[in-house]
Amino acid sequence: MKSKLLPIILFLLIVLNGVLIFMLINKTHENKQPRPERNFLTEKLNFTNSQKEQFMQFDNMHRERMQEIEQSIMKYKDELFNSFQKEGYNIDSLSTKIGLLEGKKDVEIFNFFGKVRSLCTKEQVLKFDKIIKQALKGGQNRPPREGMNHPRRDGEMPPPPPR
């Protein structure tokens, strides 16, 4: 009896492991709701439906370009950090390529926001510029992100280092 039950249990465990691995890879257990920050600008600027459509086109193209750049950066970083065992390996060229790609990301972000700004009416441009200035300052009115230190007040000492 026990010898017949063992292969059945083993088969079920293998199938369950396969299902779990599939769920982790595809992340089907997560909700596929649009992230709120994608709609943040369209809501704050009160975009019309046609402006929203154009914004989404710009956003999709921007995201594709950013993913391409990120993949290139990861490729070079993988190559860089896999070079520990190679003697005399010159990391300068790789770090230069990574730096250029990081600069390319900044240019892509700048161009994206330039396109979004071009969609705006005169009133929306004023709001847009204000939002961008707040974002560049780091949004000092919002609470700190998880894991980040709270801003210090005047005269307040930093916390002691961990031991």
N, C-alpha and C positions, 0 to 999 in steps of 0.2 A: 504494500500500500504506500509506504513512504517513498520507495524508489520510483513509483509512478507519479507521485505528486511533485517531486523535486524538479523534473524537467518543465513541468507546467508553470511552477512558480518562477523558475529561472527565465522562461520565455516571457512571462508577464513583466518581470522586472526589466528586461531588456527593452521591451516595447515602451514601458513607462519612461525609461531613461531617454529613449529616442524622442518621445513626445516632449519631454522637458527641454531637451537640447534644441528642438525645433522652436519651441516657444521662446527660449532665450535668444536665439539668433534672430528670429523675426519679430520679437517683442509684440506678439499678438495680444498679450495680456494687458498692454497699455492702451489707454484711450487715444484715439487718433483725432483729438480735438485741436483746432488751430490754436497756436500759442497766442496769448493775449498781446504780446508786444508787436506782433505783425499788424494788428489792427489799431495799435496805439495812435499812430500818426493820423490815420484816416478818421479816427473818432475825434481826436483833439482838434484837428483842422477842419472838421465838418465837411469832408469831401463829398462831392456829388457822386452819383453812381458811375458816371463816365470817368471821373477822376479816380475812383476806387479801382475800376477796371484797368486803367493805365498804370496805376500804382502797383497792382498785382502783377502786371506784365514786367514792370521794372524790377519788382521784388524777386520774381522767379528767375529772371536773367542774372540778377545780382547774386542770388544764392548759388546758382550753378557755377558762376565764375569764382565765388569764394570757396566752394567745395573743391574746384580744380586746383586753386592755389594751395589750399590746406593739404590736399593729397600730395602735391609736390613737396611741400615743406616736410610732411611726415616721411616721405621717401628719403629726402636728404638727411633728416634727423636720424632715421633708422640706420642709414649708411654711416653717419658720423658716430653713433654710439655702438655700432658693431665693429668699429675700427680699433678698439682697445687692444686687441691681441696682435695687431699689425704694427711692427716696428718701423719707425721713420715715416709713418703715415702723415701726410700734410693735411691738416684740417682747415687751413686757411681758405682754400677754394670752396669747400663745403659751407663753411660759416658765411662766406661772402654770398654764395647762392641763397642761403637761407635768409640773410639780411635783405637781399634784393627782393625776394618773394614777400617778406614782411612789408617792405615799402610798397610793393605792388598791391598788397591788401589795403593799405591805407589809401592809395590812389583810387582803388575800386570803391571803397566806402565813400570817399569824397565825391566821385562821379555819380554814385547812386543818389546821394543826398542832393546833388546839383540837379539831377533829373526830377527828383521829387519836388524840389523847390520850384522848378519850371512849370509844374502842374498847378501851382497855387495862384489864387487871386491875390490882389494887393493886400487885402486884410489877412488872408491866410499866410502870406509871406512874413508879415509881422509876427504872427503866432509861431510860425516855423522857426524863424530866427531866434525867438525867445526860448523855444524848446531846445534848440541846438546849443545855445549858450549855457543853459542849465545842465545839459548833458555833459558838456565839456568841463564844467566846474565840478562834475561828479555828483550832482543832485544832493547838495549838502543838507537838504531838508528831509531826506528820507532816512529811515533807520539803517544801521549798518547791516551788511549782508552777513549771513551765518558764517562764522569762522573768522570774521574780520574784527579788528579791534575797534572799540568805540572811540570817537574823536575825543581828544583831550581838551579840557577847558584851561583857561589861563591859569598858570601856577600849579596845575595838576601834574604830579609826577607819573612817569610811565610805570607799569607793573614790573615787579622784579622778574628777572629771567628764570625760566624753569630750571630745576636742578636735576 
